[in-house]
Amino acid sequence: MILHVDMDAFYASVEERDRPELVGKPVIVGGTPEGRGVVAAANYVARRFGVHSALPAVTAKRLCPHGIFLRPRMEYYAEVSDQIRAIFERYTPLVEPLSLDEAFLDVTGSEQLFGSAVRIGQTIKQEIRDRLRLVASVGVAPNKFLAKIASDLRKPDGFVVVEPDRVQEFLDPLPVGRLWGVGKVTGRVFDTLGIHTIGQLRRLPVDMLQRHFGNCGDHLWQLSHGTDPRPVVPEQEAKSISHETTFARDLEDVDAMRAWLLELSEQVGCRMRRHGLKGRTVNLKVRFEDFHTITRAQSRPEPTDVTHEIWQAAAQMFAERLPSRRLRVRLLGVGMSGFGQTGLRQRSLFPEVEEQRHSRLDEVADQIKEKFGQLSLQRALGMLHNVEHRSGPPGADENQYGR
Ligand SMILES: [Mg+2]
């Protein structure tokens, strides 16, 4: 059995936990409302105002003028993410992180030792609450696809189990939009076909799906039957580190996409540096609203763990190597692979000055964040928006724009 554990409003929840004065207020973590950044996370109070992740911060400000806008503290969230992971790893070595705040766990081999998958799921959820004072939603199911749907179904604080012999019962009443990859375009086709639920979709002949959706027809047919053969691949064995995010609403704004690529690059870079890894190849994954998915890779002459370089490569592939059609984007992912020797700094006779400078910048940023956990260091977003952010004491950013 597979668990999908997804933290509720992760960044915002971490901020609320550390600063009780924020509880009950709309907390929005992400870009500045006057810049062009996007919302990385909004707590549930803010969501009542219609604020959600990937929304331009300017729009968030309009929807929720009293919102408390905070800059993300990525390194700190990564630290908390590691603490969550440590809890997972008490129960299974098969942990596949999707991002800082969600992961798949294969607990099939752990059931003898720790009890049923449901029991393990409950224990993990409780431990996250007790030890870290954070709330996770958990899905327990026979495969990844079902576990992911399940964890999302009763958010926040959800716990949904899909028993292997009740998969169809579980899926059939759900709207087709719950299927991975059903975006706006596909949704419209389904509308015209009069298909609204997964159950209705399941009863369609596969060749009809192929006619309407090409290769994706197969994929949809499989999913509607609850089939997903992908294994859980733990990070240590995976020869890559990648983070991806599916947007609550398909993304249209190119600047927002670039900001997300940076956010994902930062997550990946951060994890690489924590593990002492450097990679040669930067991978980009883009899924469009019609759920056509494209992956691109770019290799570099020298391995890197530098956020800025990962982002540059990802942004370049995004700008230059995608089809020119203008579809909305449903998912973005950034990854690194081609790991060389770990922890070794390349010493060359003619050092790439730029690389070293950025590398140094990351190191210093890591150190500072370690030392002053509360200080929000916005080098990354600052670079993107070309804005020098003020640094200040903890919380100085709060309400800076909230007047
Ligand atoms: Mg989450």
Residues whose N, C-alpha, C, O or C-beta is under 5 A from the ligand:
A	BS01	MG	D6 M7 D8 A9 F10 D101
